[in-house]
Amino acid sequence: MAMGSASSARFRPIYNWQDDVEDLEDYRWGGYHPIRLGDDLSNRRYYIVHKLGYGRSSTVWLVRDRVENRYVSLKVITARHSKLSPEVDVRNRLRCGDRHHPGHPFVLSPLNEFYIDGPNGRHLCLVSELAGPSILEVKMAAEHGMLSIEAAQNITAQLALGLSYVHSCGVIHGDIHTHNVASQIPNLDSWTAEKIYENFGEPERSPILRCDNEPLGPEAPPYAVPPAYFWSIGEENLTKQIKIIDFGEASFSQDERKKLHTPMPFRAPESFFGELIGPAADVWAFGCTVFNVFANGQLFDGFMSSEDAILVGMVDSLGVLPPQWWEKWECRSYYFSSDRTPKASITAHDPGPSKPLALRIQEMRSSGDQSEGALRPFKPDEMVNLQNLLAATLKYLPSERVTADDVSKLEWIHQLFLRSRTNESDAL
């Protein structure tokens, strides 16, 4: 009994839970650095203005660079991840890429790196150009939970070009999904911090409280800060140009790698069966991301799904797995009969025969409010282009998928890119 009580106490939360902020329990040794608004870092060069976002291994901040007199983003990595982070090497590789590549503008540009020491350890800090909310967040804030077809097409073209640039540098991103595709916000460099607060809201400072009512130690900041609210810029401005962000799961093409930490609905099938991971895994994730950009849902279930649930979704959408994977799938007999037909346990919830993926997107887009201002349907050529793109990127076997470079050279992708450049010039 004593051992059980000790085990329960070990996992007892330290801090009161808060929504829309990082996991406060990781304000401990090896975890997050306790950033405060108004902090000065790196010999007072970087002044903390607002919060941009957070993840399981970092917090990201809107920062004023006093040397360059502009706003940048600052990613402060947890101490434990700082020790093994590949991002500095990956960023150096991206810096050395061809700046004339058409996809270069759509990848977040690295600017500087430095370390800080704090109560939770030594933290790697990565300075990059400024980017705004993720496309996932923009979608969630949009009417009907969906973007216009024009905005979705624009994002697709830029993401294809950006991924082509990443691969041209010999880098595998390893974590492509809508949360790692960010909007680029308009230039704010002439704005004061006060003007930023006036337009996007004063940062919230929600006091961090311990569950035991004891005072906070130096390992935690006195308050938590939710990310800045950029929606006043408008969806149109937030989808004009995107940036591929967060290379924390990246690797190099020559590395031998068999695991991905991409969210399950975007994870390439080869990773489920212990095969080597190459650039084709990014192409699969790109196809899943494109589906998510256009639709009001994901192609394969939710973020917390099991591998088996995702594989069942793949079979339903794309057909039976290749023979070598089908035989290796240990739980297949629970879901499918020997003739590979679905068992009653899953067909009871099956809406019917599989449909072309683009048609599924159209039905998703048509299932919402049909009142005035509802999203328009696809034009025939748009449907064909999207269906062909998804079919080419979502091939089971990596060797059969198109490359990111192939996608970037599609005529309709090129035309969308030119259209977005024209619109941007007109706006200027």
ZAMARGU-4260 file (C-alpha; in steps of 0.2 Angstrom, whole numbers, plus 5000, padded with zeros to 4 digits):
<rodrens>
0) 5000/5000/5000 | 5014/5012/5004 | 5021/5009/4987 | 5005/5013/4979 | 5003/5029/4989
5) 5020/5035/4984 | 5016/5031/4966 | 5000/5041/4966 | 5009/5056/4975 | 5022/5056/4961
10) 5010/5060/4948 | 5000/5072/4958 | 4999/5089/4948 | 5009/5104/4955 | 5000/5118/4947
15) 4981/5122/4944 | 4976/5118/4926 | 4975/5132/4913 | 4968/5131/4895 | 4977/5138/4880
20) 4994/5138/4887 | 5009/5126/4888 | 5009/5111/4900 | 5012/5120/4917 | 5018/5104/4924
25) 5034/5105/4914 | 5040/5121/4923 | 5053/5110/4932 | 5071/5104/4929 | 5073/5100/4911
30) 5057/5109/4906 | 5052/5126/4900 | 5061/5142/4904 | 5050/5154/4914 | 5049/5168/4902
35) 5040/5184/4907 | 5033/5198/4896 | 5046/5212/4896 | 5061/5201/4898 | 5077/5205/4889
40) 5088/5191/4882 | 5105/5189/4874 | 5113/5205/4881 | 5096/5215/4880 | 5095/5212/4861
45) 5078/5203/4861 | 5064/5211/4871 | 5048/5199/4874 | 5032/5208/4868 | 5019/5194/4867
50) 5016/5175/4865 | 5015/5167/4848 | 5013/5149/4853 | 5019/5134/4862 | 5022/5115/4860
55) 5027/5100/4870 | 5045/5105/4869 | 5045/5124/4867 | 5037/5141/4869 | 5037/5154/4855
60) 5037/5173/4858 | 5034/5189/4848 | 5051/5198/4851 | 5058/5215/4847 | 5076/5214/4840
65) 5084/5230/4846 | 5099/5228/4835 | 5089/5225/4818 | 5075/5236/4824 | 5062/5223/4819
70) 5050/5210/4826 | 5055/5192/4825 | 5049/5176/4833 | 5059/5167/4847 | 5058/5149/4850
75) 5064/5144/4868 | 5066/5125/4869 | 5065/5115/4885 | 5081/5111/4893 | 5080/5092/4890
80) 5076/5094/4871 | 5090/5108/4869 | 5103/5095/4873 | 5099/5084/4858 | 5090/5096/4846
85) 5094/5094/4828 | 5087/5111/4823 | 5103/5121/4823 | 5111/5109/4810 | 5094/5109/4800
90) 5093/5128/4801 | 5111/5129/4794 | 5107/5118/4780 | 5091/5128/4776 | 5102/5144/4776
95) 5113/5137/4763 | 5099/5132/4751 | 5096/5141/4734 | 5088/5157/4738 | 5081/5158/4720
100) 5071/5142/4723 | 5053/5147/4721 | 5049/5138/4737 | 5062/5148/4748 | 5049/5162/4753
105) 5038/5149/4760 | 5050/5142/4773 | 5053/5151/4789 | 5070/5159/4788 | 5082/5156/4802
110) 5091/5171/4809 | 5100/5168/4825 | 5104/5155/4839 | 5109/5157/4857 | 5108/5149/4874
115) 5101/5155/4890 | 5104/5147/4908 | 5089/5147/4920 | 5082/5138/4935 | 5077/5123/4924
120) 5093/5121/4915 | 5101/5127/4899 | 5090/5132/4884 | 5093/5133/4866 | 5084/5149/4858
125) 5081/5150/4840 | 5077/5167/4832 | 5067/5167/4815 | 5057/5179/4805 | 5040/5183/4811
130) 5026/5171/4808 | 5008/5172/4814 | 4995/5159/4819 | 4994/5142/4811 | 4983/5137/4797
135) 4974/5126/4809 | 4970/5140/4820 | 4965/5151/4805 | 4953/5137/4800 | 4946/5135/4817
140) 4942/5154/4818 | 4934/5155/4800 | 4916/5154/4796 | 4910/5136/4794 | 4927/5131/4801
145) 4933/5131/4783 | 4943/5142/4771 | 4938/5148/4755 | 4943/5137/4740 | 4954/5151/4734
150) 4963/5152/4751 | 4965/5134/4752 | 4972/5133/4734 | 4984/5147/4738 | 4990/5138/4754
155) 4992/5121/4744 | 5003/5129/4730 | 5014/5138/4743 | 5016/5123/4754 | 5020/5112/4739
160) 5034/5124/4734 | 5040/5126/4751 | 5041/5108/4754 | 5051/5106/4738 | 5063/5119/4744
165) 5065/5109/4761 | 5069/5093/4751 | 5081/5102/4739 | 5091/5106/4755 | 5092/5088/4759
170) 5081/5090/4774 | 5065/5079/4779 | 5053/5090/4789 | 5046/5075/4798 | 5031/5084/4805
175) 5020/5092/4791 | 5002/5096/4796 | 4991/5111/4798 | 4998/5116/4815 | 5016/5118/4807
180) 5010/5128/4793 | 5009/5146/4798 | 5002/5162/4791 | 5013/5177/4788 | 5006/5192/4796
185) 5009/5210/4788 | 5025/5219/4792 | 5024/5226/4810 | 5041/5233/4811 | 5036/5251/4812
190) 5023/5247/4826 | 5027/5250/4845 | 5023/5237/4857 | 5008/5248/4863 | 5001/5248/4845
195) 5003/5229/4844 | 4993/5228/4860 | 4980/5240/4854 | 4977/5230/4838 | 4979/5212/4845
200) 4975/5214/4863 | 4984/5217/4879 | 4993/5200/4884 | 4983/5191/4897 | 4993/5187/4913
205) 4984/5173/4921 | 4992/5169/4938 | 5000/5152/4940 | 4995/5144/4956 | 5001/5129/4965
210) 4988/5115/4970 | 4996/5115/4987 | 4994/5134/4989 | 5013/5135/4992 | 5022/5150/4985
215) 5030/5148/4967 | 5048/5144/4966 | 5060/5151/4953 | 5056/5137/4941 | 5039/5144/4935
220) 5034/5161/4929 | 5022/5171/4940 | 5009/5170/4926 | 5004/5161/4910 | 5002/5170/4894
225) 4990/5163/4880 | 4995/5167/4862 | 4991/5183/4854 | 4975/5185/4845 | 4978/5190/4827
230) 4961/5187/4819 | 4958/5206/4817 | 4969/5206/4802 | 4956/5195/4793 | 4956/5178/4785
235) 4961/5185/4768 | 4977/5193/4775 | 4981/5178/4785 | 4981/5166/4770 | 4990/5177/4758
240) 5007/5169/4762 | 5012/5154/4772 | 5028/5148/4780 | 5033/5130/4785 | 5038/5131/4803
245) 5045/5120/4817 | 5059/5109/4812 | 5061/5100/4829 | 5057/5083/4821 | 5067/5086/4805
250) 5082/5075/4799 | 5093/5074/4784 | 5089/5063/4769 | 5104/5052/4772 | 5100/5048/4790
255) 5093/5031/4794 | 5077/5034/4802 | 5062/5022/4806 | 5051/5033/4817 | 5040/5048/4815
260) 5031/5058/4828 | 5019/5067/4816 | 5001/5067/4823 | 4993/5050/4818 | 4981/5057/4805
265) 4996/5064/4795 | 5009/5049/4798 | 5015/5040/4783 | 5010/5021/4783 | 5028/5015/4781
270) 5032/5021/4799 | 5019/5010/4806 | 5029/4995/4799 | 5046/4999/4804 | 5053/5004/4787
275) 5065/5018/4783 | 5058/5036/4783 | 5063/5046/4768 | 5056/5062/4759 | 5041/5052/4753
280) 5034/5053/4771 | 5033/5072/4770 | 5024/5070/4753 | 5011/5058/4762 | 5009/5071/4776
285) 5007/5085/4763 | 4993/5075/4755 | 4984/5073/4772 | 4987/5092/4775 | 4980/5097/4759
290) 4964/5087/4763 | 4963/5095/4780 | 4966/5113/4772 | 4951/5111/4760 | 4939/5101/4772
295) 4931/5104/4789 | 4939/5087/4795 | 4954/5076/4793 | 4956/5062/4781 | 4960/5049/4795
300) 4951/5051/4811 | 4958/5062/4826 | 4974/5067/4834 | 4972/5054/4848 | 4968/5039/4837
305) 4978/5022/4838 | 4988/5015/4824 | 4975/5002/4821 | 4961/5015/4819 | 4972/5025/4807
310) 4976/5010/4796 | 4957/5005/4796 | 4954/5023/4789 | 4967/5021/4776 | 4960/5005/4770
315) 4942/5012/4769 | 4949/5028/4760 | 4963/5020/4749 | 4960/5001/4748 | 4969/4986/4755
320) 4987/4989/4761 | 5001/4981/4751 | 5003/4962/4754 | 5019/4964/4764 | 5011/4976/4776
325) 4994/4967/4777 | 5002/4952/4783 | 5013/4961/4795 | 4998/4970/4803 | 4995/4960/4819
330) 4977/4966/4822 | 4970/4965/4805 | 4960/4950/4809 | 4950/4960/4822 | 4944/4972/4808
335) 4944/4961/4792 | 4939/4944/4787 | 4951/4932/4778 | 4944/4939/4761 | 4949/4956/4767
340) 4931/4962/4768 | 4927/4973/4784 | 4919/4964/4798 | 4902/4969/4806 | 4911/4977/4820
345) 4917/4992/4809 | 4904/4991/4795 | 4891/4995/4808 | 4898/5013/4808 | 4903/5013/4790
350) 4894/5027/4780 | 4895/5017/4764 | 4907/5013/4750 | 4923/5023/4749 | 4922/5039/4738
355) 4935/5049/4728 | 4944/5060/4741 | 4940/5076/4732 | 4921/5071/4732 | 4922/5068/4751
360) 4930/5085/4753 | 4915/5093/4743 | 4903/5084/4753 | 4911/5090/4769 | 4911/5108/4763
365) 4892/5106/4758 | 4886/5099/4774 | 4887/5115/4784 | 4876/5131/4783 | 4869/5134/4766
370) 4863/5152/4770 | 4869/5167/4760 | 4888/5168/4761 | 4891/5149/4762 | 4906/5142/4754
375) 4905/5139/4735 | 4907/5122/4727 | 4922/5116/4717 | 4922/5120/4699 | 4925/5104/4688
380) 4943/5108/4684 | 4947/5112/4702 | 4939/5095/4708 | 4949/5085/4695 | 4966/5094/4700
385) 4963/5091/4718 | 4958/5073/4716 | 4974/5070/4705 | 4985/5078/4718 | 4978/5068/4732
390) 4979/5051/4722 | 4997/5055/4718 | 5003/5060/4735 | 4993/5046/4745 | 5001/5031/4737
395) 5004/5018/4750 | 5022/5013/4744 | 5034/5028/4746 | 5042/5023/4729 | 5026/5026/4720
400) 5022/5043/4727 | 5026/5059/4717 | 5040/5069/4724 | 5038/5087/4732 | 5047/5093/4717
405) 5035/5084/4705 | 5020/5092/4714 | 5028/5110/4714 | 5030/5108/4695 | 5012/5104/4691
410) 5005/5117/4679 | 4990/5121/4690 | 5001/5123/4706 | 5012/5135/4695 | 4997/5145/4690
415) 4991/5147/4708 | 5008/5153/4713 | 5008/5166/4699 | 4990/5171/4704 | 4995/5173/4722
420) 5010/5184/4717 | 4999/5195/4707 | 4986/5197/4721 | 5001/5202/4733 | 5007/5215/4720
425) 4990/5222/4718 | 4988/5224/4737 | 5005/5233/4738
</rodrens>
